[in-house]
Amino acid sequence: MAELYLAAVSLIFCSGLPALAWGRWAKSGEILSVSLLLAGVTLSLGASLAGAWQTPAPMLAAAWSIPGGNFLIELDGLAALFLLPALVIIGLGGIYGLGYFPQSRHGVAAGRLRLFYGILGASIVLLPV
């Protein structure tokens, strides 16, 4: 489950790159960008629902220099339930952005918007972990 969750976060994080790379007139770049965002949101929803009813398993555990401290990242049930509305809003915001801020009208600014929206979405998804 941890690998699925981290893969979903990386998909959301990198979702804006096609819109930025394809340029001003490429509708396929922004559609691919939103498709990657929705794929990441869907995978993250699946991992969150699976994590809500399982005992938390550490995604990343490392020793820390503080005496008696560990660096631990895990998804517990309560955090997984808090992720569900955030993921729905991230996915719907990506779809809404296709009509509200199209790349054909706004050019490079729309590509930058999709890039930073993916970074924002990934940071929101990583926040309760």
C-alpha positions in Angstrom: 0.0 0.0 0.0 2.8 2.4 0.8 4.3 2.0 -2.7 0.9 2.7 -4.3 0.5 5.8 -2.2 3.9 7.2 -3.0 3.4 6.4 -6.7 0.1 8.3 -6.6 1.7 11.3 -4.9 4.5 11.4 -7.5 1.9 11.2 -10.3 0.1 14.2 -8.8 3.4 16.0 -8.3 4.5 15.6 -11.9 1.1 16.0 -13.5 1.7 19.6 -14.7 4.8 18.8 -16.7 3.1 17.8 -20.0 1.1 21.0 -20.1 4.2 23.1 -19.5 6.3 21.1 -22.0 3.8 20.9 -24.9 3.5 24.7 -25.2 0.7 27.1 -25.9 -1.4 25.5 -28.6 -1.3 21.8 -27.6 -4.6 20.7 -26.2 -3.2 17.3 -25.7 -0.7 18.5 -23.1 -3.3 19.9 -20.8 -5.5 16.8 -21.3 -2.6 14.6 -20.5 -1.8 16.8 -17.5 -5.3 16.4 -16.1 -5.3 12.7 -16.9 -2.1 12.2 -14.8 -3.7 14.2 -12.0 -6.8 12.1 -12.0 -4.8 8.9 -12.2 -2.8 10.0 -9.2 -6.0 11.0 -7.3 -7.6 7.7 -8.1 -4.6 5.7 -6.9 -4.4 7.9 -3.8 -8.1 7.3 -3.1 -7.6 3.6 -3.4 -4.6 3.7 -1.1 -6.5 5.9 1.4 -9.5 3.6 1.5 -7.3 0.6 2.0 -5.3 2.4 4.7 -8.4 3.5 6.6 -9.2 -0.1 7.6 -5.7 -1.5 8.1 -3.1 -1.1 10.8 -0.7 1.6 9.9 2.5 0.3 8.2 5.5 2.7 8.0 6.1 4.0 4.5 9.5 5.4 5.4 11.4 4.7 8.6 14.9 6.1 9.3 17.1 6.6 12.2 17.3 10.2 13.5 20.2 11.9 15.3 17.9 12.9 18.2 18.3 10.5 21.1 15.4 8.1 21.2 13.8 9.6 18.1 12.9 8.0 14.7 11.9 9.6 11.4 8.7 7.8 10.5 6.1 8.4 7.8 3.0 6.3 8.0 -0.7 6.6 7.0 -3.1 5.8 9.8 -6.8 5.4 9.5 -7.8 8.9 10.7 -5.4 10.6 8.3 -6.7 8.4 5.4 -10.2 9.6 6.1 -9.1 13.2 6.1 -7.5 12.7 2.7 -10.8 11.6 1.0 -12.4 15.1 0.7 -9.1 16.7 -0.2 -8.5 14.2 -3.0 -12.0 14.8 -4.4 -11.5 18.5 -4.4 -8.1 18.2 -6.1 -9.5 16.0 -8.9 -12.5 18.2 -9.5 -10.3 21.3 -9.5 -8.2 19.8 -12.2 -11.3 19.1 -14.4 -12.7 22.6 -13.7 -9.4 24.2 -14.7 -9.7 22.7 -18.2 -12.7 25.0 -18.9 -11.9 27.9 -16.7 -8.2 28.5 -17.6 -7.6 26.8 -21.0 -4.1 26.7 -22.5 -5.3 27.9 -25.9 -6.5 31.2 -24.3 -3.9 31.8 -21.6 -0.8 30.2 -23.1 2.2 29.4 -21.0 0.5 30.8 -17.9 -2.0 27.9 -18.0 0.9 25.4 -18.2 2.5 27.0 -15.2 -0.8 27.0 -13.4 -1.2 23.2 -14.0 2.4 22.6 -12.8 1.9 24.4 -9.6 -1.5 22.9 -9.1 0.0 19.5 -9.2 2.7 20.5 -6.7 0.1 22.0 -4.4 -2.1 18.8 -4.7 0.9 16.6 -3.9 1.8 18.7 -0.9 -1.8 18.6 0.4 -1.9 14.8 0.0 1.4 14.5 1.9 0.3 16.8 4.7 -1.7 14.4 6.9 0.8 11.6 6.5 
